[in-house]
Amino acid sequence: MANFAVRLVHGPGWDPSRPIRNQDGWDEHAAFMDALVEEGFIILGGPVGNGEQTLHVVEAADENDVRTRFARDPWASAGLLQVGTIEPWALWLDSRPQLSHMPGGLHED
């Protein structure tokens, strides 16, 4: 498995006059994203800047796996969100307790 930085951007179905939690299908989207976190696919994520994009760190087999998983989001099929960029990301620094026993970081042993 590899880590990727994924930016999701607003699609043509996004209503810029409404806040994120008032977009159509918010509850279904939120449940979908929560499930991705519970599965361990999304490591970190959320809106960045002015909220027109979200940045997620995900763990996946490859870029195709990332695209396939996010395509299942109800907001993807409704045209509210679409994948912007996917970039491999080497996570060298990680303070999460469950991973503190793993080798890595800037000073590998």
N, C-alpha and C positions, 0 to 999 in steps of 0.2 A: 504494500500500500504506500501511497505517496501523499504529500500535502499539496494543496493548491490554494491560491488566493483567487477568489471568484468575486467579480463585481456584477451585481444585478442592476439593471437600469429600468426606468419606467418605459412601458410599452404604449402603444396607441390607445389602449383602453383606460389608461390612467386618467383620473379626473383631477387636474391640478387645483381646482377650487375646493377640494375636500382634503382634510388631514388623512394621514395614513390609516388610522384605525376606523375611519368612516368610509373607506373605499368599499365598493361592492365585494362581498365574499371574504371580508376580513377574518371572520371566525374560522372558516374553512382553511384559509391560508395559514393563520396562526397555528391551527392544529397540525397542519402538514409540516410546518417548520419545526414545531415542538417535537414531532415524531423523528425528524432528521437528527435533532440534537440527542434524543434518547437512544437512537441507533448508533450514535458515535460518528455519524457522517459529518455533521457540522460541529466543529471544535469551538469556534467563536464566530459571532456575526452580529450585524446590525447596521442601521443607517449611518452614513458618514456625511460630513459637511452639512449642507442644507437639506439633506434627506432625499435628494433626487436619485441617489445610488445607495446600495447596500454593499458592504464588504463582508465576505465570509471566508473563514479558513476552514477547508474541508479535507477529509481524508478519504481518498478514493483510489481505485485501481489505475485509472487513467482519465484523460480529458473527456473521452466518450462517456465514461461512467458518470462524470460530473454533469454533463449535458443531459443525459438520460434521467438522472434523479431529479434535477430541477425542472425538467419538462413535465413532470407529474404534478407540479404545484398547480392548484386550481387557478392561481393568478396568472400562470403562464398560458394556460388554455384560454383564459378570459382576456388575454392581451394586456394585463396590467404590469407584468414584469417580464423581462427577457434577459438572457445571459449577455452581459457586455463583454467581459474579458475573463479568461482563465489562464493563470500563470502558475507554473510549478513554484513551490516555496519550500526552501530548506529551513525548517524551524530549528535553529541552533540554540535559542534561548527559550526556556519554558519553565515557569514557576509553578505550574499546576502540581499539587501534591502527589497525585496518582502517578505522575511520570518522573518524580524526583529521583527514583532509583535507576533510571535509564541513563546510559552514557550519552554524552553529547554536550552541548553548550560550546562556548568559544574555547574552553580549555579541556579538550578531550584527554582522557587518560590513556 
